[in-house]
Amino acid sequence: MTDYGNEQTRSGLEHLFAIERKSIPDLCACCVGANRERFQRELHRLRGFYFKRLLIVGREDDIYLGRYHSSVTPKAVFATLNGEVAQLPRKGGTP
């Protein structure tokens, strides 16, 4: 789910930020197959925003300890995060 602004945003500023929100099960599902391609597209859309964040709803320990319903290993989940999120440009669109 991508949130392009919210109720607290001042009118006219919605184009400046976006938040991609993932639960732990959704994040794990994003590590394989067509879901991985969808995840890459979602993160690619964030590139156009000055302020962008990937919000993971859950605890890091839940991933480390495999507390999710998927055959994806914790190592694969973290490798996906490190690989995909590292490619997002920083403030102002610069890497």
C-alpha positions in Angstrom: 0.0 0.0 0.0 1.5 3.3 -1.0 0.3 6.4 0.8 0.8 9.6 -1.3 0.1 12.1 1.4 -2.5 12.1 4.2 -4.9 14.3 6.1 -2.1 16.1 8.0 -0.5 17.2 4.8 -0.8 20.8 3.9 -2.7 21.4 0.7 -0.4 21.4 -2.3 2.4 19.5 -0.6 1.1 15.9 -1.4 3.5 15.6 -4.3 6.6 15.9 -2.0 6.3 12.7 0.0 5.1 9.1 -0.2 5.2 6.2 2.3 5.2 2.6 1.1 3.8 0.5 4.0 4.4 -3.3 4.4 3.4 -5.8 7.0 5.9 -8.5 7.8 3.8 -11.1 5.8 3.5 -8.7 2.8 7.2 -7.9 2.9 8.1 -11.6 2.9 5.7 -12.2 0.0 7.5 -9.4 -1.9 10.7 -11.4 -2.0 9.7 -13.9 -4.6 8.2 -14.1 -8.1 5.7 -11.7 -9.4 5.4 -10.1 -6.0 9.0 -9.1 -6.1 8.5 -7.4 -9.5 5.5 -5.5 -8.0 7.6 -4.5 -5.0 10.3 -3.2 -7.3 7.7 -1.1 -9.2 6.3 0.3 -5.9 9.7 1.3 -4.8 10.5 2.8 -8.2 7.5 5.0 -7.9 8.9 6.4 -4.7 11.9 7.8 -6.6 9.9 10.9 -7.7 9.3 12.1 -4.2 11.5 14.4 -2.1 10.6 12.5 1.1 10.1 8.8 0.7 10.0 6.0 3.2 9.4 2.3 3.4 7.5 1.7 6.6 7.6 -1.9 7.8 4.9 -2.7 10.3 6.3 -5.3 12.7 9.4 -6.2 14.5 12.8 -7.0 13.1 13.0 -10.0 15.4 9.9 -11.4 13.7 11.9 -11.6 10.5 15.1 -12.9 12.1 13.1 -15.6 14.0 11.0 -16.6 11.0 7.7 -15.6 12.6 5.8 -15.4 9.3 4.1 -17.9 7.0 6.4 -18.2 4.0 9.2 -20.4 2.8 11.4 -17.3 2.3 14.3 -17.3 4.6 15.1 -14.3 6.9 18.4 -13.9 5.0 16.5 -13.5 1.7 14.1 -11.0 3.2 17.0 -8.8 4.5 18.9 -9.2 1.3 15.9 -8.0 -0.7 15.5 -5.0 1.6 19.2 -4.1 1.4 19.3 -4.5 -2.4 16.0 -2.7 -3.2 16.0 0.1 -0.6 19.7 0.9 -1.1 18.8 1.9 -4.7 16.4 4.6 -3.6 17.8 8.1 -4.2 18.2 10.2 -1.0 16.8 13.7 -0.4 16.3 15.8 -3.5 16.7 12.8 -5.8 20.4 12.4 -5.5 21.8 8.9 -4.6 
